[in-house]
Amino acid sequence: MSISRKVLLLVISLALLAGAWCSLIYLGVLSAPAFFKDIPVVNRLVDTSDVTTSKSSPVEQEKRQLLERIKSLQGKMTKLEQQVRVKETELQQAKSTLARVNKQVEELKNANLTSQGQDEVFKELAGYYSSIKPKDSAKVFEQLDDETVIGILQHMDSEQVGKILAAMPPERAALITKKMLAVETPGTP
């Protein structure tokens, strides 16, 4: 056999295979490849609608999953933003309470009150400090003199006092505790 016959036979075989393949696609036995929809004549002969709808490519599936993940993360982000706004509001309230308490403390320091008047102020301040977190109270107490701290602590619940002292630096807490013992039991150094 000559080379031209071999080439001719090869071309005819390829044409028969391509025709059979296109026939199977046309009959719906096989699905059309995605590039068929871009060929003007072929896309009218072959139904390429199932190429994109019934069998989505892995890239499209991944894209869909990523979009769902983005929506989920956006929902979580919205919830977290709401929580941040709530915490900011709580922080503002705590700051205003702390400002009121600090104002009362300054008034106490500046005023030369009688023992009974001081006692009333200490009771009121104890109420303020009881309403805020012990660690926040401890931070403020670090800035106050020992007598003022003791006066306030004496009007607070012992459990609250323990929490505040635990949040203070150990040396300062020990010093205040010793001074409180001296105030409660006169005559001891």
Secondary structure, 3 states (H helix, E strand, C coil): CCHHHHHHHHHHHHHHHHHHHHHHHHHCCCCCCHHHHHCHHHHHHCCCHHHHCCCCCHHHHHHHHHHHHHHHHHHHHHHHHHHHHHHHHHHHHHHHHHHHHHHHHHHHHHCCCCHHHHHHHHHHHHHHHHCCCHHHHHHHHCCCCHHHHHHHHCCCCHHHHHHHHHHCCHHHHHHHHHHHHHHHCCCCC
